[in-house]
């Protein structure tokens, strides 16, 4: 992946987040529904990472995580 990608900083610091985002980006024309699923997984992963970094309890689901934050 090019280093000029808008989220290139994630490529090395948070490779799983970067992989999820790039997967969604690649699918958005071909299969928008699958792209939305990948973006949801990306958002869930971000919520979990933020909770971990803030030393908050890891949420059981996405809605609980958003509520916690």
Buried (B, 14 or more C-beta within 10 A) or exposed (E): EEEEBEBEEBBEEBEEBBBBBBBBBEBEEEEEEBBEBBBEBBBBBBBBEEBEEEEBEEBEEBEBBEEBE
